[in-house]
Amino acid sequence: MNPDTIDLAILATCAGEKSVSPSDVAEALMPGGHWQSLLPKVKERAIAMMLDGRLEILRKGKPVTDPAAVRGVIRLRAKN
């Protein structure tokens, strides 16, 4: 899947001030099943967007700044 498509889906799913899980984004991109295969790509793009300053990745409710710390349960939130 095209990285730009994933980036747009992340931003659209994070619209407003809410945070979403990477699985929410993957399900939006591939409704009806097989979305689990997209999770690694969504997380990869989320890290790239975080490094570009376009997205916050939250772990235990706090922003993550180190890509190596992006593991376990995370949430995504668009930066204003």
N, C-alpha and C positions, 0 to 999 in steps of 0.2 A: 504494500500500500504506500502511496505517495506521502512523504513526510509533511508536505504542506497540508494535505487533507487531514492528517492526524493533528497537526497544530491547530487548524481551524476547528476541528471537533472538540479539542481540549478547551479552547477559548469559548466556544458556544455552550458547552456543557457547564462551564464555570461562570456563565453570565450572571451578573449581579455580584453580591458579596458572599455567596455561599461557597463552600468547598465541596468537592466531589471526590469519589474514589476513582482510581484508574480503571476499575472494572465498569463504572458508569460510562466512561468515555468509550471503552471497547464495545460495550453493548450498544451504544448509540451508533457506532460505526458499522456494526455487524449484528443487527437485531435478528432474533430467531435462532441463535445458537452459534457455536464455534467461535465466539468472541474471545475465549480464553487464549487462543493462539496469538491474539493481538496485544495482550498485556505487556510482554517484554518491549515491543515497539512503542507502545504508549508511554511506558516508564522512561525509555530512552529519549523520546522526544520531550517529555516533561523535564528531564534533567537539562537538555539542551536549552529549552525555553527558560528554565531557572537561571542558567548561566548567562543568558542574554538579558535577564532582568524583566522578562515578560510574565513570569509565573512564580508563585510561591509553592514550595512543597512543604507540607506540614507533617511532622511526626510528633505524636502525643500533644497535638495542638500548638506546637511551636515551629516557626520556620526553620528549615534546614538550609545551611549554606554550603556544606561540603558534600559533593556528589557521592563520596564514599559512605556517607551516613544515610543515603537513601536506600533503606532496606526495611523489611517488615511492613507493617500497616502504615500506609501514607495516605494523605489527602492532597488534592490539588486546588489552588485558589488563584484566580487571575489577579494580577497586580493592577491597581488603579492608576 
